[in-house]
Amino acid sequence: MSTRFSGLRKGLSWMYPRRLRNQLIMIAVFMVTIPTLTIGYVVETEGRAALLQEKEKKLSAITHLLDEALGDRFTHFATLPHAERIQALNQELAPITERITRAFNGVGAGYYHRALDAIITYAPSAQFQSNVGVTINADHPGREVMSSNQPKVYSGKQVRGNIMNSMQPITRDGNVIGYIWANELSEDISQQARRMDINIVSVLALGLLVSLCLIILLSRRFSTSIDVIAHGLEDLAQNLNTRLPPLSGDLGKISLSVNALAQALRETKTLNDLIIESAADGVIAVDKHGNVTTINPAAQEITGYRQDELLGQPYAKIFSNTHFDSPVLDTLQKGTEHVALEVSFPARNRTIELSVTTSQIHNAHNELVGALVIFSDLTARKEVQRRLAQTERLATLGELMAGVAHEVRNPLTAIKGYVQILKQQDTDPIHQEYIAIILKETHSINRVIQQLLDFARPRQGYWQLVSLNQLIEECLVLIQTTGLQARIDVSKDLAPDLEEVEADGELLRQVILNILINAVQAISARGQIHIRTWQVDDARQAVTIRDTGCGIPEQHKNKIFDPFFTTKASGTGLGLALSQRIINAHQGDIQLSSDPEHGTAFTLLLPIHHQGNTPR
């Protein structure tokens, strides 16, 4: 047990400061930080609990106000039919709820009639008037309030959305005739809690900063007494044979410990080589001439180059056919050290993303003997970040476009209706010509609006087993015409043994057809379109559609999937954006490669088994 503890302590010793002054600073910081953070956590937790209690009390008080304001009005109009009585009660009670809720920003309140089994009033009426007359679900907490005659506070999804809802039964003459509620959006409560958290964190940060400044100022008093040891440690860092002179008192003990440490370092120097071999990060060292002297197994796996290919070879030879500027060679030649520098590295047969840290290597006489680079592979993480950013951007754009589309469609429908009336009533030929133009343009606008809505909220997916080869054949039938066959040669290389994939066939057909139409439009005179399907691995299949058209300029490649970006005079810029969203809904990927004047290729990567029920 003691041996294991000793090994663990040695493994963590690099995290502990070597200088006494820094050790004292670290201890003082921990003594200040841990209690402060603990207090902050307690304050934040208790503050949130107090905030929720305050909200519950406020909402409960509002329900009592509404109950008092209601009086016996709830029993009025008893002789009227059901719908007319609801309307009459709403007209009488709505001003009461409006007046009370107006005094409480963000609060919604109303009455529910048990006998009529309907919402009588819901304020603010500007937002919730449409709920008047609605019957609550059988499992709604309001029914429990009426049946138990007990008030209740419920947090969850109800008619208004995610809310904190305080409900109180309406009791008259010992009978429960309904219930009153007052609620507030959970998001509003969360925002208040976040503001409280920010204030707490700000105060804690300021306190910690002031404490740290005081600790640093006080620690300066210890600097003078350890200068001798500090200079000795600096020499020891360059030469392990350095020995500190004997000192008296506690400093003498430190001197003896440092000398013992130097001896241990000399004995464990060989261990460093084993550590480098076992490191998870790649390590490459070069001598002062730029020749590779060390490459560990992790570096070989990441870059794809073997040790026997690089040892003794000029490191720059790897990049002889590229324009890559090596950070480690820059450090060797210019002395510029890089820390966590992200670079695109030309590994064997592919380009990868690396986080690179470099430094120069000096010997005991401070002479430059080489340079070292330590790196880790960021390729997978970068791809995840790219997909996440893309998903968030598309979701935001989808919400925006859905709102814009609905706002435009309503007045457009009115315009179209009135123009159609004018067409029937006005027989003037010139006016008829203008009316035809107006109707044509409103139809075009409506088509764009429909594309916006399709992009914002793709239709509910219908997942079934689909053959990619069959989808391609069906799409080719749709686009082939006599004029097309005369100028474009379509060739296919469809893998005959592809199994069916779980997908929405109609959505995939839309994607493939859109890419084929783009390929046809990219070929101005004569050209070719080649379609290939194949099995990527056990879990994925792929489709590549390649054309020999005009290609896509380099400056447009990063925008090609952005909504509304188009180079066509009559295009909307939504086709590829919607296609990408459909492929993402299938947990797949759509890849682009293009060479201006030589053509473009789109590759669809699709999983064989869909993980989920509906596309999003």
Secondary structure, 3 states (H helix, E strand, C coil): CHHHHHHHHHHHHHHCCCCHHHHHHHHHHHHHHHHHHHHHHHHHHHHHHHHHHHHHHHHHHHHHHHHHHHCCHHHCCCCCCHHHHHHHHHHHHHHHHHHHHCCCCCEEEEEEECCCCEEEEEECHHHHHHHCCCCCCCCCHHHHHHHHCCCEEEEEECCCCEEEEEEEEEEECCEEEEEEEEEEEHHHHHHHHHHHHHHHHHHHHHHHHHHHHHHHHHHHHHCHHHHHHHHHHHHHHHCCCCCCCCCCHHHHHHHHHHHHHHHHHHHHHHHHHHHHHHCCCEEEEEECCCEEEEECHHHHHHHCCCHHHHECCEHHHHHCCCCCCCHHHHHHHHCCCCCCEEEEEEECCEEEEEEEEEEEEECCCCCEEEEEEEEEECHHHHHHHHHHHHHHHHHHHHHHHHHHHHHHHHHHHHHHHHHHHHHHHCCCHHHHHHHHHHHHHHHHHHHHHHHHHHHHCCCCCCCEEECHHHHHHHHHHHHCCHHHHHHEEEEEEECCCCCCEEECHHHHHHHHHHHHHHHHHHCCCCEEEEEEEEECCCCEEEEEEEECCCCCCHHHHHHCCCCCCCCCCCCCCCHHHHHHHHHHHCCCEEEEEEECCCEEEEEEEEECCCCCCCCC
